[in-house]
Amino acid sequence: MNGSVLEVDLGKLSFNAAQVVERCHAHGIEVLGVTKGFSADPRIVAALLAGGVDGLADSRLENIIELRECGFDQPITLLRIPRLSDVAEVVRYVDTSVNSEFTVIQALAQAARESGRVHNIILMVDVGDLREGVMAENVIGAVKKISLLKGIKLQGLGTNMGCFGGVLPSTENLGILVSLKNALASWGIKLDIISGGGTSSLLLLEKGEIPAGINQLRVGEGILLGTDTTNNRKIPGLYDDAFTLYVEAIEVKAKPSVPIGDIGRDAFGNTPEFVDKGIRQRAILALGKQDVYIEGLTPVDAGMQILGASSDHLIMDITDASRAIKVGDEVAFRINYAGLLSACGSKYISKRYKNGGR
Ligand SMILES: *Cc1c(COP(=O)(O)O)cnc(C)c1O
């Protein structure tokens, strides 16, 4: 093996995408496959499309431009409210962007007019998570101003939850979007899309509690990892093992579990604490904080434990591992969403692909 490798099971990802699509379509909801979690790797994007997602979405304009250059011509939504300095590229490469600032929307409208296009926007509404969005009481006013702009089509309203504030989607908070849509209809403004969040909204769908009128979800984590961190659960019927990180052991030795000598600060300024478990079998793996977000990793072998990491070394207790590990062996890890984001952006981790699953 050469360096650390993230193995991606494209078959399992297609299966997960197809499952999420089937569940959402049954409620009249379209699914945007969110590609930021894996830096929009074209092979993974193709797997999501094979699973039937209705469109793509990414928070990074850079990723979207790469997708266009690879020839993906599906509708793509930009999920991070655009920088004022990016409006010309946004209009050029993106079908729809989410927005919350009138100044930016005006600039998008102007850029669209100058290039002879019409740019679609989703107006983000903050229903309580306190990340992006117009507060609900200001939406009607904002929409009236937006609807006067030429070059812009207001496709609908959207919201984001479970991110900054950890607020859970509910019938009530998603219902705010639907009430706003209805109120706007009485002003003669018809909206096509009501975008009700991401993975964390799937639980409401499964419980049959998602308000009628929500007709789009933007799903990343659920499809990729089969998990829903905000609701602290595994999603039934989805694979949670489509990604596996393999890392090579570079030292294996029996060592005491408590360091010898006076303890100062570790390499990152923290004062470490240790429990004395006697002599333990330990492995050092060639992976560190420079490579990946270590807290996002879990050993596949439940008998192994991550003790800590410095920039370049991952220290593991392998005393209770289910097989003996020797220098040169690969150790496998599951990865969470934060870990996946960092692994896919890391120049020290390469990918390999397989095609498993049902
Ligand atoms: C990242 C993101 C998503 C996808 O969230 P998941 O929890 O991965 O499903 C949806 N919408 C916005 C605005 C995002 O930034």
The ligand as an ORCA input file, in Angstrom:
! r2SCAN-3c Opt
* xyz 0 1
  C     -24.308     20.621      3.913
  C     -25.653     21.134      3.623
  C     -26.712     20.246      3.403
  C     -26.562     18.743      3.529
  O     -26.583     18.390      4.876
  P     -26.506     16.861      5.322
  O     -26.677     16.930      6.792
  O     -25.163     16.360      4.913
  O     -27.609     16.139      4.649
  C     -27.956     20.765      3.103
  N     -28.145     22.101      2.995
  C     -27.166     22.990      3.215
  C     -27.463     24.443      3.095
  C     -25.893     22.545      3.531
  O     -24.904     23.427      3.726
*
